[in-house]
Amino acid sequence: MANSWYQNFIKPFRSTKRQSEYSNVEKLETGDVTFIKHSQRPTLDSSGEELSKIAQQWIKTYTSYENQWRDKVKELEDYYLGRQPVRSELFVDKPDKDNVLFQAVETFLPQATGRNADPVVESRSDEMGIEAARVIQDILEDEANIQQLRRKLKKVTRFWTIYLLGVVKHGWNTTLDKIDTEVIRPHRMIFDPDATITETGRYTGDYLGERRPITLWKFREKFPNLSKEVKSLINQDFGKNNEGTTIIYEEWWTPEMVFWTYKGHFLDKIPYPHWNEDGNNHFKVKGLFPYSFLTVFNLGHHPHDDTGLLHQNLAQQDRINNRLNQIDENIDGINHSLVISGDALSKEQAMEAAQAIRMGKTVWIPRGNAQTAISRFPVPSLPSDVFQSLQDARNELMNIFGTTGITSSQIAQEKTVRGKIISQQLDSSRIGGTITEAIENLATDIFNWWVQFIFVYFEEKNFEEYVGNERARKFIQAVRESSNPPRFVISVRENSMIAKDPMTKRSEAIDLWQLGAIDPLTLFERLEDPNPKETAKKYILSKMDINAYIQEYLSDNTLSGDVVGGTQDVPTNTVDTQNEVIPPGAPQSDGGDIINAINSNI
């Protein structure tokens, strides 16, 4: 039932794509094929002849894909080098389209996922809870960098934009002893069609399936105790010496267990793995499916969104292409068509005359009036409404994505720096208020799964890799050995993922500095100074003790205690109160304590 519903659901979105354009893995994921045949598996025991045959099979398997790739990049290379088609060959095998949808999506994605999600970990207010929360936050921040979470969130958002759902799977890599976070294509999932995705990204169904591709030799290693029926089925389908063949098996999750099937045959089962039966857990409920979902426009009928940004803009893209074709046809007709009278010239002579006119040569008319023998039919100009309609459709498409003010053309229209910033912030706020909020919820769920894996799988050595021996030991005592361990609330700092361009960040930093809301070090960090600590140290020293500043940074063979260009000594411990720019509340001292404090931390 679920499979037939899913196939019917995606059918409208796949109807225009030729089957040959799908990759083999994609055909596996969608059930179009049941296996991808490759060669046998090479081992150290394989003979040289066997390895040679395997290598030849690998080359053969790659060749068909490689030819498609070579054709594509050869065309790109030719265009780059100027070897471009003549007029009669323009738009051959290329759509004559203005793909504004691509521009909108790829402008929207960097803005919505411009920075790593910033985790916030809260716990009880005693010393044990505060320190444990800091350990968890440090681990989450490091893990986000290690796993390149920002790129994963961008990828899952792109999948959501195209496929109306984003899926992230969580697991524990037993080989590497690490948390594993994978963005997977929604085509691999098998949902209960009557289930939905909640606002927090939780799936409400009683079961959840995933089609998992695997080679035969790995399949046999993963399931060593295959039944006779499965062994017979595999031998019947693939025979011998085909261990490199890729097949699909199904992984099924329920709140109590995980089990696997292949073509309707049972393979194996285990109890629900991601839970401490005898220890502490971050989650309060056992049996949550280890998947996180990105969904925005879901009306609660099915797991997938009922509509999306691309879906809402299909008509606008068609309108843009239609207007573009109108303009192209009109422009192509600007040269006007030649009409030559048969009374003056024969068909062959007319062809020669037309060619001569295009080349600017003289044409001889043997009889009759030349003006009536050869005429041009002018094409009327398009009204301005056509061009305005094209621009309106472009703007409306970008408006729906919330990217109008972010594009370079819109920024160029603003005459002032403040106007450019405001224009960008308007669209950033729209993205942040809708899509990024959903992405932040997804990131929050990812962080919560990571914390659950910390509770279930982390040993002392894992903690030490992130926070060192002492902090690891204290955390284990506080969380695992305490009779009253702290609980943690995980969230993502609001709008922490939205990209901010350097101009905006610098403007905000200067505004905060003028209000006395940030210190010099923070100011120079936000101004992206290459060495903010050293610059802050110089600044504070110059304001507190100008003579010490000169002695420290400006004295050389030509400057020894005197100000350059003069002979008067600079007074010691002098503060220029006329031009003071130290923030309100800054200590009015000789700066010694401040400089010593800075030195101790550099």
For each residue, the residues with C-beta under 8 A, 3 or more apart:
1: 4 5 193
2: 5 6 190 191 192 193 209
3: 6 7 31 190
4: 1 7 8
5: 1 2 8 9 193
6: 2 3 9 10 190 191 193
7: 3 4 10 11 30 31
8: 4 5 11
9: 5 6 302 304
10: 6 7 13 14 30 187
11: 7 8 14 15
12: 15
13: 10 163
14: 10 11 17
15: 11 12
16:
17: 14 21 22
18: 21
19: 22 27 32
20:
21: 17 18
22: 17 19 26 27 30 32
23: 26 27
24: 27 28 33 36 246
25: 28 29 36 213 246
26: 22 23 29 30 185 187
27: 19 22 23 24 30 32 33
28: 24 25 31 32 33 34 35 36 211 213 246 248
29: 25 26 185 187 188 211 213 248
30: 7 10 22 26 27 187
31: 3 7 28 34 211 248
32: 19 22 27 28
33: 24 27 28 36
34: 28 31 247 248 263
35: 28 237 238 245 246 247 248
36: 24 25 28 33 245 246 247
37: 238 242 245
38: 57 58 61 215 242 244 245 246
39: 53 54 57 58 61 241 242 244
40: 50 54 240 241 242 243 244
41: 215 216 217 243 244
42: 46 50 51 54
43: 46
44:
45:
46: 42 43 50 51 54
47: 50 51
48: 51 52
49: 52 53
50: 40 42 46 47 53 54
51: 42 46 47 48 54 55
52: 48 49 55 56
53: 39 49 50 56 57
54: 39 40 42 46 50 51 57 58 244
55: 51 52 58 59
56: 52 53 59 60
57: 38 39 53 54 60 61 244
58: 38 39 54 55 61 62
59: 55 56 62 63
60: 56 57 63
61: 38 39 57 58 64 65
62: 58 59 65 66
63: 59 60 66 67
64: 61 67 68
65: 61 62 68 69
66: 62 63 69 70
67: 63 64 70 71
68: 64 65 71 72
69: 65 66 72 73
70: 66 67 73 74
71: 67 68 74 75
72: 68 69 75 76
73: 69 70 76 77
74: 70 71 77 78
75: 71 72 78 79
76: 72 73 79 80
77: 73 74 80 81
78: 74 75 81 83 84
79: 75 76 82 83 84
80: 76 77
81: 77 78
82: 79
83: 78 79
84: 78 79
85: 89 90 92
86: 89 90
87: 90
88:
89: 85 86 92
90: 85 86 87
91: 94 95 96
92: 85 89
93:
94: 91
95: 91
96: 91 321 324 325 328
97: 321 324
98: 320 321 324
99: 102 103 317
100: 103 104 316 317 320 394 397 398
101: 104 105 310 313 317 397
102: 99 105 106
103: 99 100 106 107 398 407
104: 100 101 107 108 309 313 397 398 400 401 403
105: 101 102 108 109 158 161 309 310 401
106: 102 103 109 110
107: 103 104 110 111 398 401 403 406 407
108: 104 105 111 112 161 309 401 402 403 431 435
109: 105 106 112 113 154 157 158 161
110: 106 107 113 114 154 499
111: 107 108 114 403 406 427 428 431 498 499
112: 108 109 157 431 435 436 439 497 498
113: 109 110 150 153 154 157 436 439 497 499
114: 110 111 150 497 498 499 500
115: 118 150 496 497 498 499 500
116: 144 145 149 150 496 497
117: 144 149 150 153 439 440 443 444 447 492 493 496 497
118: 115 492 493 496 497
119: 137 140 141 144 443 447 490 491 492 493
120: 137 490 491 492 493
121: 133 134 136 137 140 488 489 490
122: 133 488 489 491
123: 129 130 132 133 486 487 488 489
124: 128 129 486 487
125: 129 130
126: 129 130
127: 130 131
128: 124 131 132 478 482 486
129: 123 124 125 126 132 133 478 486
130: 123 125 126 127 133 134
131: 127 128 134 135 471 474 475 478
132: 123 128 129 135 136 475 478 479 486 488
133: 121 122 123 129 130 136 137 486 488
134: 121 130 131 137 138
135: 131 132 138 139 463 466 467 471 472 475
136: 121 132 133 139 140 451 454 488 490
137: 119 120 121 133 134 140 141
138: 134 135 141 142 466 467
139: 135 136 142 143 450 454 463 466 467
140: 119 121 136 137 143 144 447 450 451 490
141: 119 137 138 144 145
142: 138 139 145 146 466
143: 139 140 146 147 149 179 450 466
144: 116 117 119 140 141 147 149 150
145: 116 141 142 148 149
146: 142 143
147: 143 144 152 179 181
148: 145 151 152
149: 116 117 143 144 145 152 153 181 443 446
150: 113 114 115 116 117 144 153 154 497
151: 148 154 155
152: 147 148 149 155 156 168 181 183
153: 113 117 149 150 156 157 439 442 443 497
154: 109 110 113 150 151 157 158
155: 151 152 158 159 183
156: 152 153 159 160 166 167 168 183 294 442
157: 109 112 113 153 154 160 161 166 294 435 439
158: 105 109 154 155 161 162
159: 155 156 162 163 165 166 167 183 185 186 294
160: 156 157 163 164 165 166 294 295 296 305 308
161: 105 108 109 157 158 308 309 310
162: 158 159 310
163: 13 159 160 166 185 186 187 304
164: 160 186 304 305 306 307 308 311
165: 159 160 186 197 293 294 295 303 304 305
166: 156 157 159 160 163 183 186 293 294 295 442
167: 156 159 183 184 185 186 188 189 291 292 293 294
168: 152 156 181 182 183 184 291 292 293 294 442 446
169: 181 182 183 184 210 290 291
170: 179 180 181 274 290 291 292 446 449 450 453
171: 179 180 181 182 290
172: 178 179 180 273 274 453 456 457
173: 176 177 178 179 180
174: 177
175:
176: 173 180
177: 173 174 462
178: 172 173
179: 143 147 170 171 172 173 450 453 457
180: 170 171 172 173 176
181: 147 149 152 168 169 170 171 446 449 450
182: 168 169 171
183: 152 155 156 159 166 167 168 169
184: 167 168 169 188 189 210
185: 26 29 159 163 167 188
186: 159 163 164 165 166 167 189 304
187: 10 26 29 30 163 211
188: 29 167 184 185 210 211 212
189: 167 184 186 208 209 210 211 303
190: 2 3 6 208 209 210 211 250
191: 2 6 195 203 205 208 209 302 303
192: 2 195 205 206 207 208 303
193: 1 2 5 6 302 303
194: 205 302
195: 191 192 203 204 205 206 302 303
196: 203 204 298 300 301 302 303
197: 165 201 202 203 204 293 295 298 303
198: 201 202 203 204
199: 441
200: 441 445
201: 197 198 292 293 294 295 441 442 445
202: 197 198 288 293 445
203: 191 195 196 197 198 208 289 291 293 303
204: 195 196 197 198
205: 191 192 194 195 208 303
206: 192 195 254 255
207: 192 252 253 254
208: 189 190 191 192 203 205 252 253 289 291
209: 2 189 190 191 250 251 252 253
210: 169 184 188 189 190 250 251 253
211: 28 29 31 187 188 189 190 248 249 250
212: 188 248 249 250 251
213: 25 28 29 246 247 248
214: 218 219 222 246 247 248 249
215: 38 41 218 219 243 244 245 246 247
216: 41 219 220 234 238 242 243 244 245 246 247
217: 41 220 221 243 244
218: 214 215 221 222
219: 214 215 216 222 223 247 249
220: 216 217 223 224 226 243
221: 217 218 224
222: 214 218 219
223: 219 220 226 260 267 268
224: 220 221
225: 268
226: 220 223 230 231 234 267
227: 230 231 265 266
228: 231 232
229: 232 233 265
230: 226 227 233 234 262 265 267
231: 226 227 228 234 235
232: 228 229 235 236
233: 229 230 236 237 262 263 265
234: 216 226 230 231 237 238
235: 231 232 238 239 240
236: 232 233
237: 35 233 234
238: 35 37 216 234 235 242 245
239: 235 242
240: 40 235
241: 39 40
242: 37 38 39 40 216 238 239 245
243: 40 41 215 216 217 220
244: 38 39 40 41 54 57 215 216 217
245: 35 36 37 38 215 216 238 242
246: 24 25 28 35 36 38 213 214 215 216
247: 34 35 36 213 214 215 216 219 262
248: 28 29 31 34 35 211 212 213 214
249: 211 212 214 219 260 261 262 267
250: 190 209 210 211 212 260 261 262
251: 209 210 212 258 260
252: 207 208 209 258 259 260 261
253: 207 208 209 210 258 289 290
254: 206 207 257 258 272 287
255: 206 272 286 287 288
256: 271 272 287
257: 254 269 270 271 272
258: 251 252 253 254 269 270 272 273
259: 252 266 267 268 269 270
260: 223 249 250 251 252 266 267 268 269
261: 249 250 252 264 265 266 267
262: 230 233 247 249 250 265 267
263: 34 233
264: 261
265: 227 229 230 233 261 262
266: 227 259 260 261 269
267: 223 226 230 249 259 260 261 262
268: 223 225 259 260
269: 257 258 259 260 266
270: 257 258 259 273
271: 256 257
272: 254 255 256 257 258 275 286 287
273: 172 258 270
274: 170 172 288 290 452 453 456
275: 272 281 283 286 287 456
276: 279 280 281 455 456
277:
278:
279: 276 455 456 480
280: 276 455 479 480 485
281: 275 276 284 286 452 455 456
282: 448 451 452 454 455 488
283: 275 286 288 448 452
284: 281
285: 288
286: 255 272 275 281 283
287: 254 255 256 272 275
288: 202 255 274 283 285
289: 203 208 253
290: 169 170 171 253 274 449
291: 167 168 169 170 203 208
292: 167 168 170 201 442 445 446 449
293: 165 166 167 168 197 201 202 203 303 442
294: 156 157 159 160 165 166 167 168 201 438 439 442
295: 160 165 166 197 201 298 303 304 305 438
296: 160 305 308 434 435 438
297: 305 306 307 308
298: 196 197 295 301 302 303 304 305 306
299: 306
300: 196
301: 196 298 306
302: 9 191 193 194 195 196 298 306
303: 165 189 191 192 193 195 196 197 203 205 293 295 298
304: 9 163 164 165 186 295 298
305: 160 164 165 295 296 297 298 308
306: 164 297 298 299 301 302
307: 164 297 311 312
308: 160 161 164 296 297 305 311 312
309: 104 105 108 161 312 313 400 401
310: 101 105 161 162 313 314
311: 164 307 308 314
312: 307 308 309 400
313: 101 104 309 310 316 317 397 400 401
314: 310 311 317 318
315: 318 319
316: 100 313 319 320 393 396 397 400
317: 99 100 101 313 314 320 321 397
318: 314 315 321 322
319: 315 316 322 323 389 393
320: 98 100 316 317 323 324 390 393 394 397
321: 96 97 98 317 318 324 325
322: 318 319 325 326
323: 319 320 326 327 386 389 390 393
324: 96 97 98 320 321 327 328 390
325: 96 321 322 328 329
326: 322 323 329 330 382 386
327: 323 324 330 331 382 386 387 390
328: 96 324 325 331 332
329: 325 326 332 333
330: 326 327 333 334 379 381 382
331: 327 328 334
332: 328 329 335
333: 329 330 336 337 379
334: 330 331 379
335: 332
336: 333 376 377 378 379
337: 333 376 377
338: 354 357 374 375 376
339: 374 375 376 377
340: 344 345 350 353 354 373 374
341: 344 345 368 372 373 374
342: 345 346 347 350
343: 367 368 373
344: 340 341 365 366 367 368 372 373 374
345: 340 341 342 349 350 353 365 366 373
346: 342 349 350
347: 342 350 351
348: 351 352
349: 345 346 352 353
350: 340 342 345 346 347 353 354
351: 347 348 354 355
352: 348 349 355 356
353: 340 345 349 350 356 357 363 374
354: 338 340 350 351 357 358
355: 351 352 358 359
356: 352 353 359 361 362 363
357: 338 353 354 360 361 363 374
358: 354 355
359: 355 356
360: 357
361: 356 357
362: 356
363: 353 356 357 374
364:
365: 344 345 368 370 373 374
366: 344 345
367: 343 344
368: 341 343 344 365 372 373
369: 372 373
370: 365 373 374
371: 374 375
372: 341 344 368 369 375
373: 340 341 343 344 345 365 368 369 370
374: 338 339 340 341 344 353 357 363 365 370 371
375: 338 339 371 372
376: 336 337 338 339
377: 336 337 339
378: 336
379: 330 333 334 336
380:
381: 330
382: 326 327 330 386 387
383: 386
384: 387 388
385: 388 389
386: 323 326 327 382 383 389 390
387: 327 382 384 390 391
388: 384 385 391 392
389: 319 323 385 386 392 393
390: 320 323 324 327 386 387 393 394
391: 387 388 394 395
392: 388 389 395 396
393: 316 319 320 323 389 390 396 397
394: 100 320 390 391 397 398
395: 391 392 398 399 404
396: 316 392 393 399 400
397: 100 101 104 313 316 317 320 393 394 400 401
398: 100 103 104 107 394 395 401 403 404 407
399: 395 396 402 404
400: 104 309 312 313 316 396 397
401: 104 105 107 108 309 313 397 398
402: 108 399 427 430 431 434 435
403: 104 107 108 111 398 406 407 427 431
404: 395 398 399 407 410 427
405: 410 411 423 424 425 426 427
406: 107 111 403 410 411 424 427 428
407: 103 107 398 403 404 410 411
408: 411 412
409: 412 413
410: 404 405 406 407 413 414 423
411: 405 406 407 408 414 420 423 424
412: 408 409
413: 409 410
414: 410 411 419 420 422 423
415: 419
416: 419 420
417: 420 421 503 507
418: 421 422 507
419: 414 415 416 422 423
420: 411 414 416 417 423 424 503
421: 417 418 424 425 503 504 507
422: 414 418 419 425 426
423: 405 410 411 414 419 420 426 427
424: 405 406 411 420 421 427 428 501 504
425: 405 421 422 428 429 504
426: 405 422 423 429 430
427: 111 402 403 404 405 406 423 424 430 431
428: 111 406 424 425 431 432 498 499 500
429: 425 426 432 433
430: 402 426 427 433 434
431: 108 111 112 402 403 427 428 434 435 436 498
432: 428 429 436 437 495 498
433: 429 430 436 437
434: 296 402 430 431 437 438
435: 108 112 157 296 402 431 438 439
436: 112 113 431 432 433 439 440 495 497 498
437: 432 433 434 440 441
438: 294 295 296 434 435 441 442
439: 112 113 117 153 157 294 435 436 442 443 497
440: 117 436 437 443 444 492 494 496 497
441: 199 200 201 437 438 444 445 492
442: 153 156 166 168 201 292 293 294 438 439 445 446
443: 117 119 149 153 439 440 446 447 492 497
444: 117 440 441 447 448 490 491 492
445: 200 201 202 292 441 442 448 449
446: 149 168 170 181 292 442 443 449 450
447: 117 119 140 443 444 450 451 490 492
448: 282 283 444 445 451 452 490
449: 170 181 290 292 445 446 452 453
450: 139 140 143 170 179 181 446 447 453 454
451: 136 140 282 447 448 454 455 488 490
452: 274 281 282 283 448 449 455 456
453: 170 172 179 274 449 450 456 457 458
454: 136 139 282 450 451 457 458 462
455: 276 279 280 281 282 451 452 458 479
456: 172 274 275 276 279 281 452 453
457: 172 179 453 454 462
458: 453 454 455 462 463
459: 462 463
460: 463 464 472 473 476
461: 464 465
462: 177 454 457 458 459 465 466
463: 135 139 458 459 460 466 467 471 472 475 476
464: 460 461 467 468 469 472
465: 461 462
466: 135 138 139 142 143 462 463 472
467: 135 138 139 463 464 471 472 475
468: 464 471 472
469: 464 472 473
470: 473 474
471: 131 135 463 467 468 474 475
472: 135 460 463 464 466 467 468 469 475 476
473: 460 469 470 476 477
474: 131 470 471 477 478
475: 131 132 135 463 467 471 472 478 479
476: 460 463 472 473 479 480 481
477: 473 474 480 481 482
478: 128 129 131 132 474 475 481 482 485 486
479: 132 280 455 475 476 482 485 486
480: 279 280 476 477 485
481: 476 477 478
482: 128 477 478 479 485
483:
484:
485: 280 478 479 480 482
486: 123 124 128 129 132 133 478 479
487: 123 124
488: 121 122 123 132 133 136 282 451
489: 121 122 123
490: 119 120 121 136 140 444 447 448 451
491: 119 120 122 444
492: 117 118 119 120 440 441 443 444 447 496 497
493: 117 118 119 120 496
494: 440
495: 432 436 498
496: 115 116 117 118 440 492 493
497: 112 113 114 115 116 117 118 150 153 436 439 440 443 492
498: 111 112 114 115 428 431 432 436 495
499: 110 111 113 114 115 428
500: 114 115 428 504 505
501: 424 504 505
502: 505 506 528
503: 417 420 421 506 507
504: 421 424 425 500 501 507 508
505: 500 501 502 508 509 526 528
506: 502 503 509 510 526 527 528
507: 417 418 421 503 504 510 511
508: 504 505 511 512 526
509: 505 506 512 513 518 522 523 526 527
510: 506 507 513 514 523
511: 507 508 514 515
512: 508 509 515 517 518 523
513: 509 510 516 517 518 523 583
514: 510 511
515: 511 512
516: 513 583 584 585
517: 512 513 583
518: 509 512 513 522 523 526 583
519: 522 523 536 583
520: 523 524 536 539 540
521: 524 525 532 533 536
522: 509 518 519 525 526
523: 509 510 512 513 518 519 520 526 527 536
524: 520 521 527 529 532 535 536 539
525: 521 522 528 529 532
526: 505 506 508 509 518 522 523
527: 506 509 523 524 532
528: 502 505 506 525
529: 524 525 532 535
530:
531: 534 535
532: 521 524 525 527 529 535 536
533: 521 536 537 598 601 602
534: 531 537 538 602
535: 524 529 531 532 538 539
536: 519 520 521 523 524 532 533 539 540 598
537: 533 534 540 541 595 598 599 602
538: 534 535 541 542 549 553
539: 520 524 535 536 542 543
540: 520 536 537 543 544 591 594 595 598
541: 537 538 544 545 548 549 552 591 595
542: 538 539 546 549
543: 539 540 546 575 576 580 581 582 591
544: 540 541 548 573 575 589 590 591 592 594 595
545: 541 548 549 572 573 574 590 591 592
546: 542 543 549 550 570 574 576
547: 550 551 569 570 571 572 573 574
548: 541 544 545 551 552 591 595
549: 538 541 542 545 546 552 553 554
550: 546 547 553 554 555 559 563 570
551: 547 548 554 555 561
552: 541 548 549 555
553: 538 549 550
554: 549 550 551 559 564
555: 550 551 552 559 560 561
556: 559
557: 560
558: 564
559: 550 554 555 556 562 563 564
560: 555 557
561: 551 555 569
562: 559 566 567 568 569
563: 550 559 566 568 570
564: 554 558 559
565:
566: 562 563
567: 562
568: 562 563
569: 547 561 562
570: 546 547 550 563 574
571: 547 574
572: 545 547
573: 544 545 547 590
574: 545 546 547 570 571
575: 543 544 580 588
576: 543 546 579 580
577: 580
578:
579: 576
580: 543 575 576 577
581: 543
582: 543 586
583: 513 516 517 518 519 586
584: 516
585: 516
586: 582 583
587: 594
588: 575
589: 544 592 593 594
590: 544 545 573
591: 540 541 543 544 545 548 594 595
592: 544 545 589 595 596
593: 589 596 597
594: 540 544 587 589 591 597 598
595: 537 540 541 544 548 591 592 598 599
596: 592 593 599 600
597: 593 594 600 601
598: 533 536 537 540 594 595 601 602
599: 537 595 596 602
600: 596 597
601: 533 597 598
602: 533 534 537 598 599
